Amino acid sequence: MSDARLGLRACKGDLNAACLYLQRRDQVREVRRKKEEEEEERDHQRKKLGKTASGQWVNLGYLNTIVEMGYDRSRAAEGLKQTNNDINRTLELLQTDDYDMFDAEVSGGQYNEESLAQVRFIIMLGVSK
């Protein structure tokens, strides 16, 4: 009842204009609510994925692009972390067949000679710790 009164007051008693006014207001509220939910979901994903070595959040746009190319989401996220969101270097890293360095980092396992060689390769690409 109060919405109808508000609409009529806002439109100086014009019933059709009041209906349109209330519909537009509801649409604006719905769009705002959806944007807030999307932002909350992005914040949740950012916190879940963590930050890069330089302190930036993992770029969700880049991550989604890489996943759409068919790469594993967790490996893509780890690659973006290690390359400070450099999508090209992440793709180069993912295109190699050696994923042991990811597994060693995730599992907390010991590094062997092969893992050290991979770390040297990443350093050669310009990624710093």
MIDOSE-1310 file (N, C-alpha, C; in nm, 2 decimals, decimal comma, always signed):
residues 129
msda	+0,08/-0,12/+0,00/+0,00/+0,00/+0,00/+0,09/+0,13/+0,00; +0,19/+0,12/+0,08/+0,28/+0,24/+0,09/+0,35/+0,26/-0,05; +0,39/+0,15/-0,12/+0,45/+0,17/-0,25/+0,36/+0,24/-0,35; +0,23/+0,20/-0,35/+0,13/+0,26/-0,44/+0,12/+0,41/-0,41
rlgl	+0,12/+0,45/-0,28/+0,11/+0,59/-0,24/+0,23/+0,66/-0,28; +0,35/+0,60/-0,26/+0,47/+0,66/-0,30/+0,48/+0,69/-0,45; +0,43/+0,59/-0,53/+0,43/+0,60/-0,68/+0,34/+0,71/-0,72; +0,22/+0,72/-0,66/+0,12/+0,82/-0,69/+0,17/+0,96/-0,66
rack	+0,24/+0,97/-0,54/+0,29/+1,10/-0,50/+0,40/+1,14/-0,60; +0,49/+1,05/-0,63/+0,60/+1,08/-0,72/+0,56/+1,12/-0,86; +0,44/+1,07/-0,90/+0,39/+1,10/-1,04/+0,27/+1,19/-1,03; +0,25/+1,26/-0,92/+0,14/+1,36/-0,91/+0,00/+1,31/-0,94
gdln	-0,02/+1,18/-0,90/-0,15/+1,13/-0,91/-0,18/+1,05/-1,04; -0,09/+1,05/-1,13/-0,10/+0,98/-1,26/-0,08/+0,83/-1,24; -0,19/+0,76/-1,25/-0,19/+0,61/-1,22/-0,09/+0,54/-1,31; -0,10/+0,56/-1,44/-0,01/+0,49/-1,54/+0,14/+0,52/-1,51
aacl	+0,17/+0,65/-1,49/+0,30/+0,69/-1,46/+0,35/+0,63/-1,33; +0,26/+0,62/-1,23/+0,30/+0,56/-1,10/+0,34/+0,42/-1,12; +0,26/+0,34/-1,20/+0,29/+0,20/-1,23/+0,43/+0,19/-1,29; +0,45/+0,27/-1,39/+0,58/+0,27/-1,46/+0,70/+0,30/-1,37
ylqr	+0,67/+0,40/-1,28/+0,77/+0,45/-1,19/+0,81/+0,33/-1,09; +0,71/+0,26/-1,04/+0,74/+0,15/-0,95/+0,80/+0,03/-1,02; +0,77/+0,01/-1,14/+0,83/-0,10/-1,22/+0,98/-0,07/-1,24; +1,01/+0,05/-1,28/+1,15/+0,09/-1,30/+1,23/+0,08/-1,17
rdqv	+1,17/+0,13/-1,07/+1,24/+0,13/-0,94/+1,27/-0,02/-0,90; +1,18/-0,11/-0,92/+1,20/-0,25/-0,89/+1,31/-0,31/-0,98; +1,31/-0,27/-1,10/+1,41/-0,32/-1,19/+1,55/-0,27/-1,15; +1,56/-0,15/-1,11/+1,69/-0,09/-1,07/+1,74/-0,16/-0,94
revr	+1,65/-0,19/-0,85/+1,68/-0,26/-0,73/+1,73/-0,40/-0,76; +1,67/-0,47/-0,85/+1,70/-0,60/-0,89/+1,84/-0,61/-0,96; +1,87/-0,51/-1,05/+2,00/-0,50/-1,11/+2,11/-0,48/-1,00; +2,08/-0,39/-0,91/+2,18/-0,36/-0,80/+2,20/-0,48/-0,72
rkke	+2,10/-0,55/-0,68/+2,11/-0,67/-0,60/+2,20/-0,78/-0,67; +2,17/-0,80/-0,81/+2,25/-0,89/-0,88/+2,40/-0,85/-0,89; +2,43/-0,72/-0,91/+2,57/-0,68/-0,91/+2,63/-0,70/-0,78; +2,56/-0,68/-0,67/+2,62/-0,70/-0,54/+2,65/-0,85/-0,51
eeee	+2,56/-0,93/-0,56/+2,59/-1,08/-0,55/+2,71/-1,12/-0,63; +2,72/-1,07/-0,75/+2,83/-1,10/-0,84/+2,96/-1,05/-0,77; +2,96/-0,94/-0,72/+3,08/-0,88/-0,65/+3,12/-0,97/-0,53; +3,02/-1,01/-0,45/+3,05/-1,10/-0,34/+3,11/-1,23/-0,39
erdh	+3,06/-1,28/-0,50/+3,11/-1,41/-0,55/+3,26/-1,39/-0,60; +3,29/-1,27/-0,67/+3,42/-1,24/-0,71/+3,52/-1,23/-0,59; +3,47/-1,16/-0,49/+3,55/-1,15/-0,37/+3,58/-1,29/-0,30; +3,48/-1,37/-0,30/+3,50/-1,51/-0,24/+3,60/-1,58/-0,33
qrkk	+3,59/-1,58/-0,46/+3,68/-1,65/-0,55/+3,82/-1,59/-0,53; +3,84/-1,46/-0,52/+3,97/-1,40/-0,51/+4,04/-1,45/-0,38; +3,96/-1,45/-0,27/+4,02/-1,49/-0,14/+4,05/-1,64/-0,15; +3,97/-1,72/-0,21/+4,00/-1,86/-0,23/+4,12/-1,89/-0,30
lgkt	+4,15/-1,82/-0,41/+4,26/-1,84/-0,50/+4,39/-1,78/-0,44; +4,38/-1,67/-0,37/+4,50/-1,61/-0,31/+4,56/-1,50/-0,40; +4,68/-1,46/-0,36/+4,75/-1,35/-0,43/+4,87/-1,40/-0,50; +4,92/-1,32/-0,59/+5,04/-1,35/-0,66/+5,16/-1,31/-0,57
asgq	+5,28/-1,34/-0,62/+5,40/-1,30/-0,55/+5,41/-1,15/-0,52; +5,36/-1,07/-0,62/+5,36/-0,93/-0,60/+5,25/-0,87/-0,52; +5,16/-0,96/-0,47/+5,06/-0,91/-0,38/+4,92/-0,88/-0,45; +4,91/-0,90/-0,58/+4,79/-0,88/-0,65/+4,70/-1,00/-0,64
wvnl	+4,57/-0,98/-0,64/+4,48/-1,10/-0,65/+4,49/-1,17/-0,78; +4,47/-1,30/-0,79/+4,47/-1,37/-0,91/+4,36/-1,31/-1,00; +4,40/-1,28/-1,13/+4,30/-1,22/-1,22/+4,20/-1,32/-1,26; +4,08/-1,30/-1,22/+3,97/-1,40/-1,25/+3,94/-1,40/-1,40
gyln	+3,95/-1,29/-1,47/+3,92/-1,29/-1,61/+4,02/-1,37/-1,69; +4,15/-1,36/-1,65/+4,26/-1,44/-1,71/+4,24/-1,59/-1,68; +4,20/-1,61/-1,55/+4,18/-1,75/-1,51/+4,07/-1,82/-1,59; +3,96/-1,75/-1,61/+3,85/-1,80/-1,68/+3,88/-1,82/-1,83
tive	+3,96/-1,73/-1,88/+4,01/-1,75/-2,02/+4,09/-1,87/-2,04; +4,18/-1,89/-1,95/+4,27/-2,01/-1,96/+4,19/-2,14/-1,94; +4,09/-2,14/-1,85/+4,01/-2,26/-1,83/+3,93/-2,29/-1,95; +3,87/-2,18/-2,01/+3,80/-2,20/-2,14/+3,88/-2,26/-2,25
mgyd	+4,01/-2,24/-2,24/+4,10/-2,30/-2,34/+4,12/-2,45/-2,31; +4,07/-2,50/-2,20/+4,08/-2,64/-2,17/+4,18/-2,68/-2,06; +4,25/-2,58/-2,00/+4,34/-2,61/-1,89/+4,28/-2,63/-1,76; +4,34/-2,70/-1,67/+4,29/-2,73/-1,54/+4,29/-2,60/-1,46
rsra	+4,18/-2,58/-1,39/+4,16/-2,45/-1,32/+4,27/-2,43/-1,21; +4,30/-2,54/-1,13/+4,39/-2,52/-1,02/+4,53/-2,49/-1,07; +4,57/-2,56/-1,18/+4,70/-2,54/-1,24/+4,71/-2,40/-1,30; +4,60/-2,36/-1,36/+4,60/-2,22/-1,42/+4,61/-2,12/-1,31
aegl	+4,54/-2,14/-1,20/+4,55/-2,04/-1,09/+4,69/-2,04/-1,04; +4,75/-2,15/-1,02/+4,89/-2,16/-0,97/+4,99/-2,09/-1,07; +4,97/-2,11/-1,19/+5,05/-2,05/-1,29/+5,04/-1,90/-1,29; +4,92/-1,85/-1,27/+4,90/-1,70/-1,27/+4,96/-1,65/-1,14
kqtn	+4,95/-1,72/-1,03/+5,02/-1,67/-0,91/+5,17/-1,66/-0,93; +5,23/-1,76/-0,99/+5,37/-1,77/-1,01/+5,42/-1,67/-1,11; +5,34/-1,63/-1,20/+5,38/-1,53/-1,31/+5,33/-1,39/-1,28; +5,27/-1,37/-1,17/+5,21/-1,24/-1,14/+5,11/-1,19/-1,24
ndin	+5,02/-1,28/-1,27/+4,91/-1,26/-1,36/+4,95/-1,23/-1,51; +5,07/-1,28/-1,54/+5,11/-1,27/-1,68/+5,05/-1,39/-1,76; +4,95/-1,36/-1,84/+4,87/-1,47/-1,90/+4,96/-1,54/-2,01; +5,04/-1,47/-2,08/+5,13/-1,53/-2,18/+5,23/-1,63/-2,12
rtle	+5,30/-1,58/-2,01/+5,39/-1,67/-1,94/+5,32/-1,79/-1,88; +5,20/-1,77/-1,83/+5,13/-1,88/-1,77/+5,09/-1,98/-1,87; +5,05/-1,94/-1,99/+5,02/-2,03/-2,10/+5,15/-2,11/-2,14; +5,26/-2,04/-2,15/+5,38/-2,11/-2,18/+5,41/-2,21/-2,08
llqt	+5,40/-2,18/-1,96/+5,42/-2,27/-1,85/+5,33/-2,39/-1,86; +5,20/-2,37/-1,88/+5,10/-2,47/-1,89/+5,12/-2,56/-2,01; +5,18/-2,51/-2,12/+5,19/-2,58/-2,24/+5,31/-2,68/-2,23; +5,40/-2,66/-2,14/+5,50/-2,76/-2,12/+5,44/-2,89/-2,06
ddyd	+5,50/-3,00/-2,08/+5,44/-3,12/-2,03/+5,48/-3,15/-1,88; +5,56/-3,07/-1,82/+5,61/-3,09/-1,69/+5,53/-3,01/-1,59; +5,45/-3,09/-1,51/+5,36/-3,03/-1,41/+5,41/-3,06/-1,27; +5,53/-3,13/-1,26/+5,57/-3,17/-1,13/+5,60/-3,06/-1,03
mfda	+5,64/-2,95/-1,08/+5,66/-2,84/-0,99/+5,54/-2,79/-0,92; +5,42/-2,80/-0,99/+5,30/-2,77/-0,93/+5,27/-2,87/-0,82; +5,28/-2,99/-0,85/+5,25/-3,10/-0,76/+5,35/-3,09/-0,63; +5,47/-3,06/-0,66/+5,57/-3,05/-0,54/+5,53/-2,93/-0,45
evsg	+5,48/-2,82/-0,51/+5,45/-2,71/-0,43/+5,32/-2,73/-0,35; +5,22/-2,80/-0,42/+5,10/-2,82/-0,35/+5,11/-2,93/-0,24; +5,19/-3,03/-0,27/+5,20/-3,14/-0,17/+5,30/-3,11/-0,07; +5,39/-3,01/-0,08/+5,49/-2,98/+0,01/+5,60/-3,08/+0,00
gqyn	+5,62/-3,15/-0,11/+5,72/-3,25/-0,12/+5,86/-3,20/-0,14; +5,95/-3,28/-0,14/+6,09/-3,25/-0,16/+6,11/-3,22/-0,31; +6,20/-3,12/-0,34/+6,24/-3,10/-0,48/+6,35/-3,19/-0,52; +6,34/-3,24/-0,64/+6,44/-3,33/-0,70/+6,51/-3,25/-0,81
eesl	+6,60/-3,31/-0,88/+6,68/-3,24/-0,98/+6,58/-3,19/-1,09; +6,49/-3,27/-1,13/+6,39/-3,23/-1,23/+6,31/-3,11/-1,19; +6,27/-3,10/-1,06/+6,20/-2,99/-1,01/+6,28/-2,86/-1,01; +6,41/-2,88/-0,97/+6,50/-2,77/-0,97/+6,52/-2,71/-1,11
aqvr	+6,53/-2,80/-1,21/+6,54/-2,76/-1,35/+6,42/-2,68/-1,39; +6,31/-2,72/-1,35/+6,19/-2,65/-1,38/+6,18/-2,51/-1,32; +6,23/-2,50/-1,19/+6,24/-2,37/-1,13/+6,34/-2,28/-1,20; +6,45/-2,34/-1,24/+6,54/-2,26/-1,32/+6,48/-2,21/-1,45
fiim	+6,40/-2,29/-1,51/+6,33/-2,25/-1,63/+6,23/-2,13/-1,61; +6,16/-2,14/-1,50/+6,07/-2,03/-1,46/+6,15/-1,90/-1,43; +6,26/-1,92/-1,36/+6,34/-1,80/-1,34/+6,39/-1,74/-1,47; +6,42/-1,83/-1,56/+6,47/-1,78/-1,69/+6,36/-1,70/-1,76
lgvs	+6,23/-1,73/-1,74/+6,12/-1,66/-1,80/+6,10/-1,53/-1,74; +6,17/-1,51/-1,62/+6,16/-1,37/-1,56/+6,07/-1,37/-1,44; +6,03/-1,48/-1,38/+5,95/-1,49/-1,27/+6,04/-1,49/-1,14; +6,01/-1,40/-1,05/+6,09/-1,40/-0,93/+6,01/-1,45/-0,81
k	+6,08/-1,48/-0,71/+6,01/-1,54/-0,60/+5,93/-1,45/-0,52
